[in-house]
Amino acid sequence: MPAQFDRDKRRFDPTRRRLLQAASAMAAAALAAPLTSKLAVGQPRFSAYPFTLGVASGDPNGDGFVLWTRLAPDPLNGGGMPNDAVPLRWEVARDPRFLDVVKRGEAIAAPEFGHAVHVNVTGLDPDRWYYYRFIAGGEASPIGRSRTFPAFGAEKHRLRFAFASCQHFMQGYYTAYQAMMQDDLDLILHLGDYIYESNWGPKVRFHLPEPMTLEDYRNQHALYKSDPHLQAAHAWHPWGVTWDDHEVDNDYAGDQSEDRMAVDAFLKRRAAAYQAYYEHMPLRPSARPVGPAMTLYTTHVFGNLAGIVMLDNRQYRSDQACQGPERFGGQLVENCAERLDPARTMLGPQQERWAFQQLAGARMRWKVIGQQMLMAQLEQKRGEGEAWWSDGWDGYPAGRQRLLNHIAERKIENVVVIGGDIHSFWVTDLKKDFNDPASPTVASEFVGTSITSTGIPFEQINPLLPENPHVKFFESRERGYVLAEVTPAAWRSELRVVSTITEPNATARTLGAWVVEAGKPGPQRA
């Protein structure tokens, strides 16, 4: 989303007590990487508690998951670690007291990767919960909890997960994650804008200046991970993640920055941002970036019930169409023939082919497309003429049409698209032809509002709904997330909202619920 607001320059000096409190919300992890640094000899000694950023797990499958942590005794000042590789131990147990340890090992926290570790744990029993922790230099991490998924093809009757996006640290507290801790979840999906590079909007909390270097991005991630509710959600559930623009730069498109930085300079910045993202997420070591390139798209399979195809809408896309002479990035465009060019792509040719293969070959009951944006068409001019937002799928209609045609022509049933980015709730029918209300609905869509980031103007968007009859619900005045429960017979989405983001604690309620019956695309009110 656009970020054309003033920049906050205030300084921040958190106390050790506050960082230790933030770190006490459970999690765990580790990394095995080729090292060029010197290996620390003997037990490492830390200037302060090293697990200030907590622990996390992610990318679960039928026999394991990834564990993550980062050693950072001084998290907002580059981490505060010496330039040595540090060994640490990890353990996975069936019980939270670690009386029944089933896996253990050693990982290396290397300075080349910010002393972050990613441990790919395998050989576990399918479809069960485990506990994990790290130990380094006589210090133990918070305890985390994760789970394996059911084995591929195994019969399963329920999946319960939440998806979230857009969590500007400065604009509020992460009370939505506090609510998720009560939701009995199997998984949390984050669909982008985990951090923000720029300062804009309401100033509820401190924010760092705009990052440009690897250390800058590391500090920004560390600031965001200081939130105790976010740490708790990471520690208590496995996560699946993808990014959007603000993890690097607002509205960037492939190798093009919003302010038209020289390509070489921008790719250097993108490389720094991608590495910091990898260093702070529970991603498999195979996802480690190479310069400004990182393969993030992947699939999560939950038995025979659901397959989640996670996409990357930023790294491979064409530039936005019909750029103005002075303003770049996303904007409303009219009479823009370039927008309709069939060569334009949101996903890039390779990822698009991969996504089509994943959907066509899936044997799971439900096929979920996890991506960053509102996919449904949104015509934004009342009356005569048309206007389209160039940074979203409306700026890439040929790519969207290829995807929807693929679903329709292959007769792929029970496809649900989930998204974020637009700081508002949307429930839509995904039509083969959005300009024909009688056209078949080929998939269902749910878009979640932001965790904290300011919503788009309700009064400006709501009058556009008659121009877009495939939109069944819209709300931008609330912050929260979407809770999804999937069974063989139906998909149910609850739009969950929190009472406040201006205070550290809040209550949550369900704004509305929608159901998609198996074999009948199109959400209906529950």
C-alpha positions in Angstrom: 0.0 0.0 0.0 1.1 3.6 -0.6 3.3 5.1 2.1 3.4 8.8 1.4 3.5 10.2 4.9 6.0 11.9 7.2 8.9 10.1 8.6 9.4 9.6 12.4 12.9 10.4 13.6 12.5 9.7 17.3 15.2 7.8 19.1 14.7 4.7 21.3 16.8 3.1 24.0 15.0 -0.1 25.2 15.9 -1.5 28.6 17.3 -4.9 29.1 14.2 -5.7 31.2 11.8 -4.9 28.4 13.8 -7.0 25.9 13.9 -10.0 28.3 10.1 -9.7 28.8 9.6 -9.6 25.0 11.8 -12.7 24.6 9.9 -14.7 27.2 7.2 -15.6 24.7 8.1 -19.2 23.6 9.8 -20.5 20.3 13.0 -22.2 18.8 15.4 -22.8 15.8 18.9 -23.2 14.1 21.0 -23.1 10.9 23.6 -25.2 9.2 25.5 -23.1 6.6 29.0 -23.1 5.0 31.2 -20.8 7.2 34.0 -18.5 6.4 34.2 -17.1 9.9 36.2 -18.4 12.8 34.5 -20.9 15.1 34.3 -19.9 18.7 36.2 -22.2 21.0 34.6 -23.5 24.2 31.4 -22.2 25.7 30.5 -18.8 24.2 29.9 -15.9 26.6 27.3 -13.3 25.9 27.0 -9.7 27.0 23.3 -10.2 27.8 20.6 -12.8 27.3 21.1 -14.0 23.7 17.5 -15.2 22.8 15.9 -11.7 22.9 14.1 -12.4 19.6 12.5 -15.6 20.7 12.1 -18.8 18.7 10.0 -19.9 15.8 9.1 -22.9 13.6 7.7 -23.1 10.1 7.2 -25.1 6.9 5.7 -28.2 8.6 5.4 -31.4 6.7 4.6 -35.0 7.5 7.9 -35.8 9.3 9.2 -32.5 10.6 9.5 -28.7 10.5 12.1 -26.0 10.5 13.3 -24.4 13.8 14.6 -20.9 14.0 16.3 -18.5 16.4 18.8 -15.7 16.2 21.4 -14.9 18.9 21.1 -11.2 19.5 22.0 -9.9 23.0 21.8 -6.3 21.7 19.1 -6.7 19.0 18.6 -3.1 17.9 22.3 -2.5 17.4 23.3 -5.1 14.9 22.7 -8.0 17.4 25.7 -7.4 19.7 27.5 -10.6 18.8 31.3 -11.1 18.1 32.4 -11.9 14.6 32.7 -15.6 15.5 30.6 -18.6 14.6 28.9 -19.9 17.7 27.7 -23.5 18.3 24.4 -24.0 20.0 22.3 -27.1 20.8 18.7 -27.8 20.0 16.3 -30.3 21.3 12.8 -31.6 20.3 10.7 -33.4 22.8 7.2 -34.9 23.1 6.6 -33.0 26.4 7.2 -29.4 27.6 9.5 -30.5 30.4 11.8 -32.3 27.9 11.7 -35.6 29.7 11.1 -37.4 26.4 13.5 -35.9 24.0 13.2 -37.5 20.5 15.7 -35.4 18.5 18.7 -33.3 19.4 21.6 -31.8 17.6 24.0 -28.9 17.1 23.8 -26.0 14.8 26.2 -23.1 14.0 25.1 -19.5 14.4 27.3 -17.7 11.8 28.0 -14.0 11.6 27.5 -14.1 7.9 23.8 -14.7 8.6 23.4 -12.5 11.6 23.9 -15.4 14.0 20.6 -16.8 12.9 20.0 -20.6 12.7 17.6 -22.7 10.6 17.4 -26.3 11.6 15.5 -28.7 9.3 14.2 -31.3 11.7 13.1 -34.6 10.1 12.2 -38.2 11.2 9.3 -37.1 13.5 5.9 -38.8 13.8 3.2 -37.3 11.5 0.3 -35.3 12.8 1.4 -34.5 16.3 2.7 -31.6 18.5 6.2 -31.3 19.8 8.2 -28.9 22.0 11.6 -27.5 21.3 14.4 -25.2 22.7 17.9 -24.0 22.1 20.9 -23.9 24.5 24.0 -21.8 24.0 26.7 -20.6 26.5 24.7 -21.9 29.4 21.6 -19.9 28.4 18.4 -21.6 27.3 15.9 -20.2 24.9 12.2 -19.9 25.5 10.4 -23.1 24.9 8.5 -23.4 21.6 5.8 -25.7 20.3 5.3 -26.9 16.8 3.6 -29.7 15.0 4.0 -32.1 12.1 1.3 -32.2 9.4 -0.5 -35.4 8.5 1.3 -37.6 6.1 0.8 -36.9 2.4 -2.6 -38.4 1.4 -3.6 -39.3 5.0 -7.3 -38.7 5.7 -7.9 -35.6 7.8 -11.1 -34.0 8.8 -10.1 -30.6 10.1 -7.5 -27.9 9.5 -7.7 -24.7 11.5 -5.4 -21.8 10.6 -5.2 -18.0 10.7 -3.8 -15.6 8.1 -2.5 -12.1 8.7 -0.7 -9.3 6.9 0.4 -5.6 7.2 1.8 -5.0 10.7 3.3 -1.5 10.9 5.1 -1.5 14.3 4.7 2.3 14.7 1.0 2.3 14.1 -0.1 -0.1 16.9 0.3 -3.1 19.1 0.0 -6.6 17.8 -3.1 -7.5 19.8 -4.4 -9.7 16.9 -1.7 -12.2 17.7 -2.9 -12.1 21.4 -6.3 -13.2 20.1 -4.8 -15.9 17.8 -3.3 -17.6 20.9 -6.9 -18.6 21.9 -7.9 -20.0 18.5 -6.6 -23.6 18.6 -4.6 -23.2 15.4 -2.7 -25.7 13.4 -0.8 -23.0 11.4 -0.4 -19.3 10.9 0.2 -17.9 7.5 1.7 -14.4 7.0 0.9 -12.9 3.6 3.3 -9.9 3.5 4.4 -6.6 5.0 5.9 -8.3 8.0 8.0 -5.2 8.5 7.7 -1.7 7.0 10.6 0.2 5.6 9.1 3.6 6.1 7.4 5.8 8.7 3.9 7.0 8.0 0.5 7.1 9.7 -0.4 7.2 13.4 2.5 7.1 15.9 1.6 4.7 18.6 5.1 3.2 19.0 8.7 4.0 18.1 10.0 3.2 14.6 13.5 3.1 13.1 14.6 5.2 10.1 14.2 3.8 6.6 16.7 0.8 6.1 19.1 0.6 3.3 21.9 -1.7 4.4 21.8 -5.3 5.8 22.4 -4.1 9.3 19.5 -1.6 8.9 17.1 -4.3 7.9 18.4 -6.6 10.7 17.6 -3.9 13.2 14.2 -3.3 11.7 13.3 -7.0 11.9 14.6 -7.1 15.5 12.4 -4.2 16.4 9.3 -5.9 15.1 10.2 -9.1 16.8 10.5 -7.3 20.1 6.6 -7.4 20.3 5.7 -10.1 22.9 2.5 -11.1 21.2 4.3 -11.7 17.9 7.0 -13.7 19.7 4.3 -15.8 21.4 2.5 -16.5 18.2 5.7 -17.6 16.5 6.7 -19.8 19.5 3.3 -21.6 19.8 2.5 -22.4 16.2 4.3 -23.3 13.0 4.2 -20.5 10.3 4.2 -20.3 6.6 5.3 -16.9 5.1 5.5 -14.9 2.0 6.5 -11.2 1.5 5.0 -8.2 -0.2 6.7 -4.8 -0.9 7.5 -3.2 2.4 10.0 -5.9 3.4 12.1 -4.1 0.8 10.6 -0.9 -0.5 7.1 0.4 -1.1 5.6 -0.7 -4.5 8.8 -2.1 -5.8 8.3 -4.3 -8.9 11.0 -6.8 -9.7 14.3 -4.8 -10.1 12.5 -1.4 -10.2 12.2 0.7 -7.0 9.3 3.2 -6.4 11.7 6.2 -6.6 13.6 4.9 -9.6 16.9 4.2 -7.8 19.5 2.9 -10.2 18.9 -0.8 -10.8 22.3 -1.9 -9.6 21.9 0.1 -6.4 18.4 -1.1 -5.8 19.4 -4.8 -6.3 22.1 -4.3 -3.7 19.4 -3.0 -1.3 17.0 -5.8 -2.3 19.8 -8.3 -1.5 20.2 -6.8 1.9 16.5 -6.9 2.6 16.1 -10.5 1.3 18.9 -11.7 3.5 17.5 -10.0 6.6 14.1 -11.5 5.8 15.6 -15.0 5.6 17.6 -14.5 8.8 14.4 -13.7 10.7 11.9 -16.2 9.3 11.5 -20.0 10.0 12.4 -20.9 6.4 14.3 -24.0 5.2 18.0 -23.5 4.5 17.2 -24.2 0.8 15.5 -20.8 0.8 18.7 -18.9 1.6 19.0 -16.0 -0.8 21.8 -15.7 -3.4 22.4 -12.0 -3.8 19.1 -10.3 -4.8 17.4 -13.6 -5.6 15.5 -15.9 -3.2 13.1 -18.7 -4.0 10.2 -18.2 -1.6 7.2 -19.8 -3.3 6.3 -23.2 -1.9 3.5 -25.6 -1.1 2.2 -26.8 2.3 0.2 -30.1 2.2 -2.1 -31.1 5.1 -2.9 -34.7 4.4 -5.7 -35.2 1.9 -7.6 -32.2 3.1 -5.7 -29.1 1.9 -2.8 -28.0 -0.2 -1.6 -24.4 0.3 0.3 -22.9 -2.7 2.2 -19.9 -1.4 3.2 -17.3 -4.1 5.6 -14.4 -4.5 3.9 -11.4 -6.1 6.9 -9.1 -6.0 10.2 -10.5 -7.1 9.3 -11.6 -10.7 6.6 -9.1 -11.7 6.6 -6.7 -14.6 6.8 -3.0 -13.8 3.6 -1.2 -13.1 1.8 0.0 -16.3 1.4 3.6 -17.4 3.8 5.2 -15.0 3.4 9.0 -14.6 6.2 11.4 -15.6 7.1 12.1 -12.0 5.3 9.5 -9.8 6.1 5.8 -10.0 4.7 2.7 -8.3 1.1 2.1 -7.7 -1.5 4.6 -8.9 -5.0 4.8 -10.4 -4.7 4.6 -14.1 -7.3 5.3 -16.9 -7.1 4.6 -20.6 -4.0 2.5 -20.1 -3.5 0.2 -23.0 -0.2 -1.1 -21.6 -2.1 -2.6 -18.6 -3.8 -5.1 -21.0 -0.6 -6.4 -22.6 -0.7 -10.2 -22.5 3.0 -10.4 -21.8 2.6 -8.6 -18.5 3.0 -10.9 -15.5 2.6 -10.7 -11.7 4.3 -14.0 -11.0 6.9 -14.4 -13.7 6.8 -17.2 -16.3 8.6 -19.8 -14.2 6.6 -19.3 -11.0 3.3 -19.1 -13.0 4.0 -22.5 -14.7 4.9 -24.0 -11.3 1.7 -22.7 -9.7 -0.4 -24.1 -12.6 1.2 -27.5 -12.1 0.7 -27.4 -8.4 -3.0 -26.7 -8.8 -3.7 -29.1 -11.6 -1.8 -31.9 -9.9 -3.2 -31.5 -6.4 -5.2 -34.4 -5.1 -6.2 -32.6 -1.9 -9.8 -31.7 -1.3 -9.2 -28.0 -1.0 -6.6 -26.0 -3.0 -5.5 -22.8 -1.3 -3.6 -20.0 -3.1 -1.8 -17.9 -0.5 -0.7 -14.6 -2.0 -0.4 -10.9 -1.1 -3.3 -9.0 -2.8 -7.0 -8.7 -3.6 -7.3 -10.8 -6.7 -10.8 -9.9 -7.7 -11.3 -7.0 -10.2 -12.0 -3.7 -8.5 -13.2 -1.0 -10.9 -12.6 2.3 -9.1 -14.5 5.0 -11.1 -18.2 5.5 -10.6 -20.3 6.1 -13.6 -18.7 6.5 -17.1 -15.1 5.4 -17.6 -12.9 3.0 -15.7 -10.0 3.4 -13.3 -7.7 0.7 -12.0 -5.0 0.4 -9.2 -1.8 -0.4 -11.1 0.1 -2.1 -8.3 -2.5 -4.9 -7.7 -3.9 -7.7 -9.9 -5.9 -5.0 -11.8 -2.6 -3.8 -13.1 -1.9 -7.3 -14.4 -5.2 -8.6 -15.8 -3.8 -10.9 -18.4 -1.8 -12.8 -15.7 -5.0 -13.0 -13.5 -7.0 -14.2 -16.5 -4.5 -17.0 -17.3 -4.8 -18.2 -13.7 -8.6 -18.2 -13.6 -8.8 -19.7 -17.1 -6.5 -22.5 -15.9 -8.8 -23.2 -12.9 -11.9 -23.2 -15.1 -10.5 -25.2 -18.0 -8.9 -27.9 -15.9 -12.1 -28.0 -13.7 -10.1 -27.6 -10.6 -12.6 -27.7 -7.7 -12.6 -26.1 -4.3 -10.0 -23.3 -5.0 -9.8 -20.6 -2.3 -7.6 -17.6 -2.7 -6.4 -15.7 0.4 -4.7 -12.3 0.4 -3.8 -9.2 2.3 -2.0 -5.9 1.4 -5.1 -3.7 1.1 -5.7 -3.2 4.8 -9.3 -4.3 4.7 -11.6 -7.3 4.6 -12.9 -8.5 1.3 -15.1 -11.5 0.4 -15.5 -12.1 -3.3 -16.5 -14.4 -6.1 -13.6 -14.9 -8.5 -15.3 -14.9 -12.0 -14.1 -16.2 -15.3 -15.3 -12.9 -16.7 -15.7 -10.1 -14.1 -17.5 -7.9 -16.6 -20.3 -10.4 -16.9 -22.2 -11.0 -13.6 -23.7 -14.2 -15.1 -20.2 -15.6 -15.8 -19.3 -18.7 -13.8 -17.6 -18.3 -10.4 -14.4 -20.4 -10.6 -13.0 -19.8 -7.1 -13.7 -18.1 -3.8 -11.6 -15.3 -2.2 -11.0 -14.0 1.3 -8.8 -11.0 2.0 -7.8 -10.1 5.5 -7.5 -6.7 7.0 -4.2 -5.4 8.5 -2.8 -6.3 11.9 -2.1 -2.6 12.6 -1.6 -0.7 9.3 -4.1 2.1 8.7 -7.1 1.0 6.6 -8.0 2.4 3.2 -10.8 5.1 3.3 -14.1 3.3 3.8 -16.1 6.3 2.5 -14.1 6.3 -0.7 -14.3 2.6 -1.5 -17.8 1.5 -0.3 -19.7 3.5 -3.0 -17.7 1.6 -5.6 -19.3 -1.8 -4.7 -22.3 -1.4 -7.1 -19.7 -1.2 -9.9 -18.3 -4.6 -8.7 -21.2 -7.0 -8.0 -18.8 -9.9 -7.5 -17.7 -8.3 -4.2 -19.9 -9.7 -1.4 -18.4 -7.9 1.6 -16.0 -5.1 2.3 -14.8 -3.4 5.5 -11.7 -1.3 6.1 -12.4 0.3 9.5 -11.3 -2.6 11.6 -7.9 -4.3 12.3 -7.5 -8.0 12.8 -7.1 -11.3 10.8 -9.0 -14.1 9.3 -9.6 -17.5 11.0 -10.2 -20.4 8.6 -11.6 -23.8 9.5 -11.5 -26.4 6.7 -13.4 -29.7 6.6 -14.1 -32.1 3.7 -17.6 -30.6 3.4 -17.0 -26.9 3.8 -14.6 -24.0 4.3 -15.5 -21.4 7.0 -13.8 -18.0 7.3 -14.4 -15.8 10.4 -13.4 -12.2 10.0 -11.8 -11.5 13.4 -11.4 -7.9 14.7 -9.7 -6.6 17.8 -11.0 -3.9 20.2 -7.9 -1.8 20.1 -4.3 -1.6 18.7 -3.4 1.6 20.7 -3.0 -0.4 23.9 -0.9 -3.6 24.5 -3.9 -5.8 25.2 -7.3 -6.2 23.6 -10.3 -8.4 23.2 -11.4 -9.9 19.9 -14.8 -10.6 18.2 -16.1 -12.0 15.0 -17.3 -9.4 12.6 -18.8 -11.9 10.2 -18.5 -15.5 9.0 -18.6 -16.9 5.5 -18.9 -20.5 4.2 -17.8 -22.1 0.9 -19.5 -25.5 0.4 -17.3 -28.2 -1.3 -18.1 -28.3 -5.0 -19.9 -25.0 -4.9 -17.5 -22.0 -5.5 -18.5 -18.7 -4.1 -18.7 -17.7 -0.4 -22.1 -17.5 1.4 -22.9 -15.9 4.7 -22.7 -18.3 7.6 
